[in-house]
């Protein structure tokens, strides 16, 4: 009986449909739309204070980064896009103060291997607030 149960479980796993991981991940545009739905864009700023906004961030694959400060999301599109930014990429920024600013560089590393995959440059930050 135990062998029969084990065989049935293995057969179920073998015949289970295989769904590519990428199919489950949101695109950068979809994430941006989700974060900004019901919000109004404000005047762009050159810097944000990471002491408040750095704890909650979202990668926007191929696009940039979003940082939440309270109920406001600050979105920075990387200059020229950033095709090497993926959901599984590690973003490393070197700060010289508590602020992240337009022109700062994001070094990208491959998750797991910690190998460099490129760099991207932050653009201005657009605040999106609820009305």
DRENPA-3360 file (N, C-alpha, C; in nm, 2 decimals, always signed):
BEGIN
1 = XXXXXXXX = +0.08/-0.12/+0.00/+0.00/+0.00/+0.00/+0.09/+0.13/+0.00 ~ +0.19/+0.12/+0.08/+0.28/+0.24/+0.09/+0.35/+0.26/-0.04 ~ +0.39/+0.16/-0.11/+0.46/+0.17/-0.24/+0.36/+0.22/-0.34 ~ +0.24/+0.18/-0.34/+0.14/+0.23/-0.43/+0.11/+0.37/-0.41 ~ +0.10/+0.42/-0.29/+0.08/+0.56/-0.26/+0.20/+0.64/-0.30 ~ +0.32/+0.60/-0.28/+0.44/+0.66/-0.32/+0.44/+0.68/-0.48 ~ +0.41/+0.57/-0.54/+0.41/+0.57/-0.69/+0.30/+0.67/-0.74 ~ +0.19/+0.68/-0.68/+0.08/+0.77/-0.72/+0.13/+0.91/-0.70;
9 = XXXXXXXX = +0.20/+0.94/-0.59/+0.25/+1.08/-0.57/+0.35/+1.12/-0.67 ~ +0.44/+1.03/-0.70/+0.55/+1.05/-0.80/+0.48/+1.07/-0.94 ~ +0.39/+0.99/-0.97/+0.32/+1.00/-1.10/+0.25/+1.14/-1.11 ~ +0.19/+1.18/-1.00/+0.12/+1.31/-1.00/+0.22/+1.43/-1.02 ~ +0.34/+1.41/-0.96/+0.44/+1.52/-0.98/+0.50/+1.52/-1.12 ~ +0.51/+1.40/-1.17/+0.57/+1.39/-1.31/+0.48/+1.45/-1.41 ~ +0.35/+1.42/-1.39/+0.25/+1.47/-1.50/+0.20/+1.61/-1.47 ~ +0.24/+1.67/-1.36/+0.19/+1.80/-1.33/+0.24/+1.90/-1.43;
17 = XXXXXXXX = +0.16/+2.00/-1.48/+0.20/+2.09/-1.58/+0.32/+2.17/-1.53 ~ +0.41/+2.20/-1.62/+0.53/+2.28/-1.58/+0.50/+2.42/-1.63 ~ +0.50/+2.52/-1.54/+0.47/+2.66/-1.57/+0.60/+2.73/-1.56 ~ +0.64/+2.80/-1.67/+0.77/+2.88/-1.66/+0.76/+2.98/-1.55 ~ +0.87/+3.00/-1.47/+0.87/+3.10/-1.36/+0.84/+3.24/-1.42 ~ +0.90/+3.27/-1.53/+0.88/+3.40/-1.59/+0.73/+3.44/-1.61 ~ +0.65/+3.34/-1.64/+0.51/+3.36/-1.66/+0.44/+3.42/-1.54 ~ +0.49/+3.39/-1.42/+0.43/+3.43/-1.29/+0.48/+3.57/-1.25;
25 = XXXXXXXX = +0.59/+3.62/-1.31/+0.64/+3.75/-1.27/+0.58/+3.86/-1.34 ~ +0.56/+3.97/-1.27/+0.50/+4.09/-1.34/+0.61/+4.16/-1.42 ~ +0.57/+4.22/-1.53/+0.66/+4.30/-1.61/+0.67/+4.43/-1.53 ~ +0.78/+4.51/-1.57/+0.80/+4.64/-1.51/+0.68/+4.73/-1.53 ~ +0.62/+4.73/-1.65/+0.51/+4.81/-1.68/+0.39/+4.77/-1.59 ~ +0.36/+4.64/-1.58/+0.25/+4.59/-1.50/+0.27/+4.63/-1.35 ~ +0.39/+4.62/-1.30/+0.42/+4.66/-1.16/+0.40/+4.81/-1.14 ~ +0.45/+4.89/-1.24/+0.43/+5.03/-1.23/+0.28/+5.07/-1.23;
33 = XXXXXXXX = +0.21/+5.01/-1.31/+0.06/+5.03/-1.32/-0.01/+5.00/-1.19 ~ +0.03/+4.88/-1.13/-0.03/+4.84/-1.00/+0.01/+4.94/-0.89 ~ +0.13/+4.99/-0.89/+0.17/+5.08/-0.78/+0.11/+5.22/-0.79 ~ +0.08/+5.26/-0.91/+0.04/+5.40/-0.93/-0.11/+5.41/-0.96 ~ -0.18/+5.30/-0.97/-0.33/+5.30/-0.99/-0.40/+5.38/-0.87 ~ -0.48/+5.47/-0.91/-0.55/+5.55/-0.81/-0.46/+5.66/-0.74 ~ -0.35/+5.69/-0.80/-0.26/+5.79/-0.75/-0.23/+5.89/-0.86 ~ -0.20/+6.01/-0.82/-0.17/+6.12/-0.91/-0.02/+6.16/-0.90;
41 = XXXXXXXX = +0.04/+6.17/-1.02/+0.18/+6.20/-1.02/+0.20/+6.35/-0.98 ~ +0.31/+6.38/-0.91/+0.34/+6.51/-0.87/+0.46/+6.56/-0.94 ~ +0.51/+6.67/-0.89/+0.63/+6.74/-0.95/+0.75/+6.65/-0.92 ~ +0.84/+6.62/-1.02/+0.95/+6.54/-0.99/+1.05/+6.61/-0.90 ~ +1.13/+6.53/-0.83/+1.23/+6.58/-0.74/+1.36/+6.51/-0.77 ~ +1.47/+6.57/-0.74/+1.60/+6.52/-0.77/+1.65/+6.41/-0.67 ~ +1.60/+6.42/-0.55/+1.65/+6.33/-0.44/+1.54/+6.29/-0.35 ~ +1.55/+6.17/-0.29/+1.46/+6.12/-0.19/+1.54/+6.08/-0.07;
49 = XXXXXXXX = +1.48/+6.09/+0.05/+1.55/+6.05/+0.17/+1.53/+5.91/+0.20 ~ +1.63/+5.83/+0.19/+1.62/+5.68/+0.21/+1.59/+5.64/+0.36 ~ +1.62/+5.73/+0.45/+1.59/+5.70/+0.59/+1.44/+5.67/+0.60 ~ +1.36/+5.73/+0.52/+1.21/+5.71/+0.52/+1.17/+5.61/+0.41 ~ +1.22/+5.63/+0.29/+1.17/+5.56/+0.17/+1.25/+5.43/+0.14 ~ +1.36/+5.40/+0.21/+1.44/+5.29/+0.17/+1.39/+5.15/+0.22 ~ +1.30/+5.15/+0.31/+1.26/+5.03/+0.37/+1.16/+4.95/+0.28 ~ +1.09/+5.02/+0.20/+0.99/+4.96/+0.11/+1.02/+5.00/-0.03;
57 = XXXXXXXX = +1.07/+4.90/-0.11/+1.11/+4.94/-0.24/+1.06/+4.82/-0.34 ~ +1.04/+4.86/-0.46/+1.00/+4.76/-0.56/+1.09/+4.78/-0.68 ~ +1.13/+4.67/-0.74/+1.20/+4.67/-0.87/+1.10/+4.68/-0.98 ~ +1.13/+4.76/-1.08/+1.04/+4.77/-1.19/+1.13/+4.71/-1.31 ~ +1.12/+4.58/-1.33/+1.21/+4.52/-1.43/+1.22/+4.59/-1.56 ~ +1.34/+4.62/-1.60/+1.37/+4.69/-1.73/+1.34/+4.84/-1.73 ~ +1.29/+4.89/-1.61/+1.25/+5.03/-1.61/+1.32/+5.11/-1.50 ~ +1.31/+5.07/-1.38/+1.37/+5.15/-1.27/+1.33/+5.09/-1.13;
65 = XXXXXXXX = +1.32/+5.19/-1.04/+1.29/+5.15/-0.90/+1.18/+5.24/-0.85 ~ +1.10/+5.18/-0.75/+1.00/+5.26/-0.68/+1.02/+5.25/-0.53 ~ +1.01/+5.36/-0.46/+1.03/+5.36/-0.31/+0.91/+5.42/-0.25 ~ +0.86/+5.36/-0.14/+0.75/+5.41/-0.07/+0.79/+5.49/+0.05 ~ +0.73/+5.60/+0.07/+0.74/+5.69/+0.19/+0.60/+5.72/+0.23 ~ +0.56/+5.66/+0.34/+0.42/+5.67/+0.38/+0.32/+5.61/+0.28 ~ +0.23/+5.70/+0.23/+0.14/+5.65/+0.13/+0.18/+5.70/-0.01 ~ +0.30/+5.76/-0.02/+0.35/+5.80/-0.15/+0.46/+5.71/-0.21;
73 = XXXXXXXX = +0.44/+5.68/-0.34/+0.55/+5.60/-0.41/+0.63/+5.70/-0.49 ~ +0.76/+5.69/-0.48/+0.85/+5.77/-0.56/+0.91/+5.68/-0.67 ~ +0.89/+5.71/-0.79/+0.93/+5.62/-0.90/+1.04/+5.69/-0.98 ~ +1.15/+5.62/-1.00/+1.26/+5.66/-1.08/+1.28/+5.57/-1.20 ~ +1.27/+5.63/-1.32/+1.30/+5.55/-1.44/+1.45/+5.57/-1.46 ~ +1.52/+5.45/-1.48/+1.66/+5.46/-1.50/+1.68/+5.52/-1.64 ~ +1.79/+5.61/-1.65/+1.81/+5.68/-1.77/+1.85/+5.58/-1.88 ~ +1.78/+5.59/-1.99/+1.80/+5.49/-2.10/+1.74/+5.36/-2.08;
81 = XXXXXXXX = +1.66/+5.34/-1.98/+1.60/+5.21/-1.94/+1.71/+5.13/-1.87 ~ +1.68/+5.00/-1.84/+1.77/+4.92/-1.77/+1.73/+4.77/-1.80 ~ +1.76/+4.72/-1.92/+1.71/+4.59/-1.96/+1.77/+4.48/-1.88 ~ +1.88/+4.50/-1.81/+1.94/+4.39/-1.73/+1.88/+4.39/-1.59 ~ +1.79/+4.48/-1.55/+1.72/+4.48/-1.42/+1.61/+4.38/-1.43 ~ +1.62/+4.27/-1.35/+1.51/+4.17/-1.35/+1.46/+4.16/-1.21 ~ +1.36/+4.08/-1.19/+1.30/+4.06/-1.05/+1.41/+3.99/-0.96 ~ +1.49/+3.91/-1.02/+1.59/+3.84/-0.94/+1.72/+3.90/-0.93;
89 = XXXXXXXX = +1.73/+4.03/-0.98/+1.86/+4.10/-0.98/+1.87/+4.17/-0.84 ~ +2.00/+4.17/-0.79/+2.02/+4.25/-0.67/+2.07/+4.39/-0.71 ~ +2.01/+4.49/-0.65/+2.04/+4.63/-0.67/+2.13/+4.68/-0.56 ~ +2.25/+4.73/-0.59/+2.34/+4.78/-0.50/+2.37/+4.93/-0.53 ~ +2.34/+5.01/-0.43/+2.37/+5.16/-0.45/+2.47/+5.20/-0.34 ~ +2.56/+5.29/-0.39/+2.66/+5.34/-0.29/+2.61/+5.49/-0.27 ~ +2.58/+5.51/-0.14/+2.53/+5.65/-0.11/+2.64/+5.72/-0.03 ~ +2.64/+5.85/-0.05/+2.73/+5.94/+0.02/+2.66/+6.02/+0.12;
97 = XXXXXXXX = +2.53/+6.00/+0.13/+2.45/+6.07/+0.23/+2.32/+5.98/+0.25 ~ +2.22/+6.03/+0.32/+2.10/+5.95/+0.34/+2.00/+5.97/+0.23 ~ +2.05/+6.04/+0.12/+1.96/+6.06/+0.01/+2.01/+5.98/-0.11 ~ +1.91/+5.94/-0.19/+1.93/+5.88/-0.32/+1.89/+5.98/-0.42 ~ +1.98/+6.01/-0.52/+1.96/+6.12/-0.61/+1.97/+6.08/-0.76 ~ +1.91/+6.16/-0.84/+1.92/+6.15/-0.98/+2.07/+6.15/-1.02 ~ +2.11/+6.06/-1.10/+2.25/+6.05/-1.14/+2.33/+5.95/-1.06 ~ +2.27/+5.90/-0.94/+2.34/+5.80/-0.87/+2.33/+5.67/-0.95;
105 = XXXXXXXX = +2.43/+5.58/-0.92/+2.44/+5.46/-1.00/+2.39/+5.34/-0.92 ~ +2.32/+5.25/-0.98/+2.28/+5.13/-0.93/+2.36/+5.02/-0.99 ~ +2.44/+4.95/-0.91/+2.51/+4.83/-0.96/+2.42/+4.71/-0.95 ~ +2.42/+4.63/-1.06/+2.33/+4.52/-1.06/+2.41/+4.39/-1.05 ~ +2.36/+4.30/-0.96/+2.43/+4.17/-0.94/+2.34/+4.06/-0.96 ~ +2.39/+3.95/-1.01/+2.31/+3.83/-1.03/+2.28/+3.76/-0.90 ~ +2.16/+3.74/-0.87/+2.12/+3.68/-0.75/+2.18/+3.54/-0.74 ~ +2.23/+3.50/-0.62/+2.29/+3.37/-0.60/+2.43/+3.36/-0.63;
113 = XXXXXXXX = +2.48/+3.42/-0.74/+2.62/+3.41/-0.78/+2.69/+3.54/-0.74 ~ +2.62/+3.65/-0.71/+2.68/+3.78/-0.68/+2.77/+3.83/-0.79 ~ +2.74/+3.79/-0.91/+2.83/+3.84/-1.02/+2.77/+3.97/-1.08 ~ +2.85/+4.07/-1.12/+2.80/+4.19/-1.18/+2.73/+4.16/-1.31 ~ +2.62/+4.23/-1.33/+2.55/+4.21/-1.46/+2.53/+4.35/-1.53 ~ +2.57/+4.46/-1.47/+2.56/+4.59/-1.53/+2.54/+4.70/-1.43 ~ +2.52/+4.82/-1.48/+2.49/+4.93/-1.40/+2.39/+5.02/-1.46 ~ +2.31/+5.09/-1.39/+2.20/+5.18/-1.44/+2.21/+5.31/-1.36;
121 = XXXXXXXX = +2.16/+5.41/-1.42/+2.17/+5.55/-1.36/+2.03/+5.59/-1.33 ~ +2.01/+5.63/-1.20/+1.88/+5.68/-1.16/+1.84/+5.81/-1.23 ~ +1.71/+5.82/-1.26/+1.66/+5.95/-1.32/+1.59/+6.02/-1.20 ~ +1.52/+6.12/-1.23/+1.45/+6.20/-1.13/+1.34/+6.11/-1.07 ~ +1.29/+6.15/-0.95/+1.19/+6.07/-0.88/+1.05/+6.14/-0.89 ~ +0.95/+6.07/-0.94/+0.82/+6.12/-0.95/+0.74/+6.07/-0.84 ~ +0.68/+6.16/-0.75/+0.59/+6.11/-0.64/+0.45/+6.08/-0.70 ~ +0.40/+5.97/-0.65/+0.26/+5.93/-0.68/+0.18/+5.92/-0.55;
129 = XXX = +0.09/+6.01/-0.54/+0.01/+6.02/-0.41/-0.14/+5.99/-0.43 ~ -0.20/+5.93/-0.33/-0.34/+5.91/-0.33/-0.42/+6.04/-0.32 ~ -0.53/+6.05/-0.39/-0.61/+6.17/-0.38/-0.73/+6.15/-0.30;
% end
